[in-house]
Amino acid sequence: MRFALALLLTLPLAACGSSHDVSRAAAAPPTVTFNVDDTKHMDEANGRAAEFCSRYNRPARLESLDQQNGYYVATYVCR
């Protein structure tokens, strides 16, 4: 529930625009969520998720990829 609330609170910020192709939207171990401008930047999101999960000695696994308001929301689980 906290994760969903954190994600909902960060979505308006993401909609404001950013010069970054990938920005972290939420993190609640063992999950991390990134806003991705388009799928050609998924490699960057994958790398950032792997870096996040390495803190917990776990690999990152893409759990979901949804499209919202012209960008993608990629959620990874550290497993």
C-alpha positions in Angstrom: 0.0 0.0 0.0 2.8 2.4 0.8 4.5 1.6 -2.5 1.3 2.5 -4.4 0.9 5.7 -2.5 4.5 6.7 -3.1 4.1 5.9 -6.8 0.9 8.0 -7.1 2.5 10.9 -5.3 5.5 10.9 -7.7 3.5 10.6 -11.0 2.5 14.3 -11.1 6.2 15.2 -10.8 7.1 13.0 -13.7 4.5 14.6 -15.8 6.1 18.0 -15.3 8.8 17.1 -17.7 12.5 16.3 -17.3 15.7 16.4 -19.2 16.4 12.8 -18.0 15.4 9.8 -20.1 15.0 7.7 -17.0 14.1 8.9 -13.5 13.4 6.9 -10.4 9.8 7.2 -9.4 9.7 5.1 -6.2 11.8 2.6 -4.2 10.6 0.3 -1.5 13.0 -2.7 -1.2 12.7 -5.2 -2.8 11.2 -3.1 -5.6 12.2 0.0 -7.6 10.2 1.8 -10.2 11.5 4.1 -13.0 9.7 6.5 -15.4 11.2 5.9 -18.8 10.7 8.3 -21.7 10.5 5.5 -24.3 11.6 1.9 -24.7 14.9 2.8 -26.3 16.1 3.9 -22.8 15.2 0.6 -21.2 18.9 -0.4 -21.1 19.5 2.5 -18.8 16.6 1.6 -16.6 17.8 -2.0 -16.5 21.2 -0.9 -15.4 19.9 1.4 -12.7 17.7 -1.3 -11.4 20.6 -3.7 -11.3 22.6 -1.1 -9.4 19.8 -0.7 -6.9 19.3 -4.4 -6.4 23.0 -5.0 -6.0 22.8 -3.3 -2.6 20.7 -6.3 -1.5 22.9 -8.9 -3.4 20.0 -9.7 -5.7 19.5 -9.5 -9.4 16.9 -7.1 -10.8 13.9 -8.6 -12.6 11.5 -6.5 -14.7 8.1 -7.2 -13.1 5.9 -4.8 -15.1 6.1 -2.2 -17.9 3.1 0.0 -18.2 2.5 3.1 -20.4 1.1 6.2 -18.7 0.7 9.7 -20.0 3.2 9.3 -22.8 6.0 7.6 -20.8 6.6 4.1 -19.5 6.6 3.0 -15.8 9.1 0.1 -15.3 8.8 -1.8 -12.0 11.6 -4.1 -11.0 11.8 -6.7 -8.2 15.1 -7.6 -6.5 15.0 -11.4 -6.4 
